[in-house]
Amino acid sequence: MKLKKEQIEAIEESIKHWKRMIRWVKKQDKDDLVSQYTMGDDIKEVWSSSDCALCAIFEVNCSNCPLGIRYGSCLFGSKNAWIEVTQSDTWGEWLINAKVMLKQLKSLLDGK
């Protein structure tokens, strides 16, 4: 898949976004329950489409999104790791799933 400059920039921003969230979660108690509100209050971003650079340019149209094309949409029944992140109960589980999500995003830049 040949990426356009806008797509590469959105992927790079998404990678930075996930790295910031992961860095924050590493400071949390791994057994605490996941809360978008707590993360949002602390770092002003969460793992939703409203904070996703890819969703911003594809308007939540996963059929054209590089992540959606490679791993399936951010809906149930695909290989896209975002689904597992959203279903995480504890920060420890969230962290494991978010690392997979980050790996998926990085893989999109292989061969740009």
C-alpha positions in Angstrom: 0.0 0.0 0.0 1.5 3.3 -1.1 0.8 6.0 1.4 0.2 9.7 0.7 2.1 12.3 2.6 -1.1 13.2 4.6 -1.5 9.6 5.6 2.1 9.2 6.7 1.8 12.3 8.8 -1.4 11.1 10.4 0.1 7.7 11.2 3.2 9.4 12.7 0.9 11.6 14.9 -1.1 8.5 15.9 2.1 6.8 16.9 3.1 9.7 19.1 -0.4 9.8 20.6 -0.3 6.1 21.6 3.2 6.5 23.0 2.0 9.4 25.2 -0.9 7.3 26.4 1.3 4.3 27.1 3.8 6.4 29.0 1.0 7.7 31.2 -0.5 4.3 31.8 2.9 2.9 32.8 2.6 5.2 35.9 -0.8 3.8 36.9 -1.5 0.9 39.2 -1.9 -2.1 36.7 -4.8 -3.5 38.7 -6.9 -0.3 38.7 -9.9 -0.1 36.4 -9.5 1.6 33.1 -11.0 5.1 32.9 -11.0 7.4 29.9 -12.1 10.2 32.2 -9.0 9.8 34.4 -6.6 9.7 31.4 -8.4 12.5 29.7 -8.3 14.7 32.8 -4.6 14.1 33.3 -3.2 14.2 29.7 -6.1 15.7 27.7 -6.3 12.8 25.2 -7.8 9.3 25.1 -8.1 6.3 22.8 -11.2 7.5 20.9 -11.8 8.7 17.4 -12.0 12.2 18.6 -8.2 12.1 19.4 -7.2 9.9 16.4 -5.3 11.7 13.6 -6.3 8.9 11.2 -10.0 9.3 12.1 -9.7 13.0 11.6 -8.7 12.6 7.9 -10.8 9.6 7.1 -13.8 10.8 9.1 -14.1 7.4 10.8 -14.3 5.7 7.4 -12.2 2.6 8.1 -12.5 1.3 4.6 -10.1 4.0 3.4 -7.9 4.2 6.5 -4.5 2.5 6.2 -5.1 0.9 9.6 -8.5 -0.3 8.6 -7.2 -1.6 5.3 -4.5 -3.7 6.9 -6.1 -4.8 10.2 -9.8 -4.2 9.7 -12.0 -1.5 11.1 -12.1 -0.4 14.7 -15.2 -2.5 15.1 -15.7 -5.9 16.5 -14.6 -8.9 14.5 -11.3 -7.7 13.0 -7.6 -8.0 13.8 -7.4 -4.3 14.7 -6.0 -4.0 18.2 -8.1 -1.0 19.1 -11.0 -3.3 19.8 -9.0 -5.1 22.5 -7.9 -1.8 24.0 -11.5 -0.6 24.4 -12.4 -3.9 26.1 -9.6 -3.8 28.6 -10.7 -3.8 32.2 -7.5 -2.9 34.0 -4.6 -0.6 33.1 -2.3 -3.6 33.0 -4.5 -5.3 30.3 -4.9 -1.9 28.5 -1.1 -1.6 28.4 -0.7 -5.0 26.8 -3.3 -4.3 24.2 -2.1 -0.7 23.5 1.4 -2.0 22.8 -0.1 -4.2 20.1 -2.0 -1.2 18.7 1.3 0.8 18.6 3.0 -2.1 16.8 0.2 -2.2 14.2 0.5 1.6 13.6 4.2 1.3 13.2 3.8 -1.5 10.7 1.9 0.8 8.5 5.1 2.8 7.8 7.0 -0.3 6.7 7.9 0.4 3.1 5.9 3.7 3.1 
